[in-house]
Amino acid sequence: MKVVGVRVEDRVESTLTTQPWTWIKDVSWSPDGGSLIINARDAATAPDLAMQIWRVPLMGGEPR
């Protein structure tokens, strides 16, 4: 799975992070609008069934 953004005016899709996700459950905006908060399981922890909360910055930077 991947996280994408879609520009409303022309429907152009762009990938927001290259992080490999095996499952994404919930996505919401941070209060300042500069990142997404994601409840997900990444590929590195795929055998573990636990979900983690991730902050994905929209203007570059790695999810953490």
N, C-alpha and C positions, 0 to 999 in steps of 0.2 A: 504494500500500500504506500501511497505517497500523499503529501499535502500540497494542494494546488490552490492558486488564486485565479479568479476570472475577472477581467476588467469588464465592467458593465457596459460601457459604451460600444465596444466592438467584439466582446465575447472572446478575447484573446486569453488563453490559458497559460499560466506560468507556474513552474514548480517552485514552492517556497522553501523547501529544504531537501537535501539529498539524503537525509537520514533514512535508512531502510527500516520500515515498520512492518511487523507481522500482523498487527491488529491495532486499529484506532477506534476507541469507543466514544469519547466526548471531545469536543473542541469548543473553546470560548475565547473571546478577546480579553486581553489584560486591561486593567482600568485605564492605562494611558494610551491604549490602541497601538502600541509599538510592537506587540508580540502576541502570539497565540499560546494559550494554555491547553495542553493536550493530555488526555488520559489514554496512554498507549503502551504497547509492548514492542520494544525494538528487536531487531534481528539478533543482536548480540545476546539477549536474554530470552530468546524464543523458547528454549526448553522449559524455562521457569514460567509458570502460568500467571505470575503476579504482574499486574499492570503497574505502571509508574506514571507520575505526573511530570510532564516536560514543559519547559518554556522554550518556545521557538521564536527568536527575534526575526522580524520581517525585513529589517534593513541589513542583512548579513549577520554572520556569526553562527556558531553551531548550537544546536539544541542542547539543553542541559537540564 
